[in-house]
Amino acid sequence: MNFFLLRIILSSLRSMANAASGMAVHDDCKLKFLELKAKRTYRFIIFKIEEKQKQVIVEKLGEPAQSYEDFTASLPADECRYAIYDFDFVTEENVQKSRIFFIAWSPDTSRVRSKMIYASSKDRFKRELDGIQVELQATDPTEMGLDVIRSRAA
């Protein structure tokens, strides 16, 4: 099969996959996630769905020294987002560990349309990010408090 035909087939398959969820995933999302996972370049990544462009993009990157409070303060109070948080902790055996959390932030105060778009695109988006260890769904800050994160990390 020639290269040109193969590119057309792959492009069609990608379009069909995107149509199934309605949202494409910008390559930068995967790249930044890989950098967080492999190099620990970031503490967190916040992703936003650009409805006009029908794709998920990186909205904000958290520096490695930033805290969990910095992360939660970066999430909008009344808009949905996806987020990745690299949580460091020490086990009861005094072993340093890390867990990569995927958080689907969908506050009660966000628009119904937005909640539906984020909910219907979540699984497709998560499949693009290989290495997520824990998933959380949060509709208010208490559902993703540091105590919740600690208990889910263990």
Long-range contacts (C-beta under 8 A, 24 or more apart in sequence): 17-124, 18-54, 20-124, 21-120, 21-121, 21-123, 21-124, 21-125, 22-54, 22-117, 22-120, 22-121, 23-49, 23-54, 23-55, 23-56, 23-117, 23-121, 23-124, 23-125, 24-53, 24-54, 24-55, 24-56, 25-55, 25-56, 25-124, 25-125, 25-128, 26-55, 26-56, 26-57, 26-58, 28-57, 28-58, 29-56, 29-57, 29-58, 29-125, 29-128, 29-129, 30-128, 30-129, 32-58, 32-61, 33-84, 33-129, 33-131, 36-84, 36-86, 36-100, 37-86, 37-100, 37-131, 40-64, 40-86, 40-98, 42-86, 43-67, 43-70, 43-71, 43-85, 43-86, 44-71, 44-74, 44-83, 44-84, 44-85, 44-86, 45-83, 45-84, 46-74, 46-75, 46-81, 46-82, 46-83, 47-81, 47-82, 47-83, 47-84, 47-125, 48-81, 49-80, 49-114, 49-117, 49-118, 49-121, 51-117, 56-82, 56-121, 56-125, 68-146, 68-149, 72-141, 72-144, 75-105, 76-107, 77-107, 77-109, 78-107, 78-109, 78-110, 79-107, 79-110, 79-114, 80-104, 80-105, 80-106, 80-107, 80-110, 80-114, 80-115, 80-117, 80-118, 81-105, 81-118, 82-118, 82-122, 82-125, 84-129, 84-132, 85-149, 87-149, 87-153, 89-150, 89-153, 89-154, 91-154, 97-153, 99-133, 99-134, 99-152, 99-153, 100-131, 100-132, 100-133, 100-134, 101-132, 101-133, 101-134, 101-135, 101-136, 101-149, 101-152, 101-153, 102-126, 102-129, 102-132, 102-134, 102-135, 102-136, 103-135, 103-136, 103-137, 103-138, 103-144, 104-135, 104-136, 104-137, 104-138, 105-138, 105-144, 106-137, 106-138, 106-139, 107-139, 107-140, 108-139, 108-140
